[in-house]
Amino acid sequence: MKWYRFPKSPVFPADHQWQVEKRKNAYESDVTALVRAMVADDSIREDQRAAWERWRNDAGSKGTS
């Protein structure tokens, strides 16, 4: 897939606060809890999926030019 066909990455206001809640039954760092909360957002999840697909299908990542 051509990378120009990918949707624009989501943009959030500078003062956006994520609702971060650490897991109660196991250790979880602040960063891991933040990432887990961010990926719960549909727009971020879709952006990361598209980025993964672009990276995975990139001809340069397979060692060919």
C-alpha angles and dihedrals in degrees: 000000000000113000093228088068093062119105120254116268115257117263121207128192115266092246095050111136120205118219099237120186120174120222112265100207099051141026114276127172122230091248094051091049090050093050091047090052092048094050089053086069108093095218093053092044091053092046091052092047090052091047091051092050091049092049093045094049096041110121091216093060091060094059094252127115 
